[in-house]
Amino acid sequence: MFKQEEYAPLLGNEEYSPNSNLEYILPASQDFIMNDLMQLMPQGGLPATDMLLLPAELEDTIDANTKFELVTPKFTPVSPRGPPERAVFAGELDFQVEINASDTHKRKYLYSAILNRIYVDMKTNFSVTYRWAAGRAPAPLYVRSVVVFSDESQAEKRVERCTQHTHEVTNTGISQEIVKNVLHSAREKGTRGVYYCGRADEADSWLSVLVELPPGAAGAAGHAYQFVCKNSCSNGINRRAIDVIFTLEDASGHVYGRQAVGARVCACPRRDISRDEEAEGAARGKRRAPHDAPPRGKRPRADDDAAVALTLPALQVIGTKTAVTGLEVMVSMMEQAASFKRNDPQATENYNKCIANLKSQIEKLKKS
């Protein structure tokens, strides 16, 4: 059955008996072959009263966390290739990105709702709030942030940190994927749930920061970031306008929604935001020449879809699928139009209200 001399340290001098209540003592540090274990057991398995225990001399030497440690698979984030997609859409989870513009005079960063742009100094933390429909969301969810040049003619160029800031002493020992990225998480490097993606040595690999959303978050969570290079850096951003693209993703990299916010990293945020908003106001004033004003007594033509929300008359269509498809086409068209109006808060609000209402009607029709 088994060789007593091989297991003498375990069983002492007692003979094995299937009817005994002997406690089988197996040292945790020894790797037993399954056949030997099966020979130790009576036919049909161990009696209910038998136990597997650690020897007393080993019990005190093995850390409890080590004995019962569970091995969990290591998460490897996806690193997208090629220029990031720019089309803004809320998606089925109604993904939104918010930067609190209230009381920004008390903070070290400013946000312009007119320009949809944040103004912040280098290495200054700024908070971003994410919102999504938690009830329909898979778990876990992540938000990826990547910096791109606003001018789409430069979409093929990757935004990188300038030479001066890349070679700072504080970057010693840090991977190049972190060092060359102009946007960092405000949390310490190596913090769980924060991943720096991309390959610094491959031109078509865009550098990004991937943040895992808290599992218990009820459709809202925030994260603080900071820029580590300025717009004015000559061989980096080089005075070009930049945007930060935020995408809501699952662990496989599937995108559920995408939003974008402009950014200007400067030493004097208050000065620059005032100058840019004044320039935007002046530019808007020039867009409508005096002779373009409509004749008195005539209603101006509603050539801006965001200016007027139309109420459709009661319509009858054949089939639920027909109705749902028609409404989904409307939603898709308005989401696309809204992406071109993201610098206009009023237009964005009008689109979002109509889109939310249509989606509600679509859900009702699908359940009917």
Beta strands, then each sheet from edge to edge (+ up, - down):
strand 1: 24-25
strand 2: 52-53
strand 3: 96-98
strand 4: 109-112
strand 5: 117-120
strand 6: 126-131
strand 7: 141-149
strand 8: 183-185
strand 9: 194-197
strand 10: 208-212
strand 11: 220-227
strand 12: 242-250
strand 13: 255-265
sheet 1: 1+ 2+
sheet 2: 3+ 6- 11+ 8-
sheet 3: 4+ 5- 13- 12+ 7- 10+ 9-
end
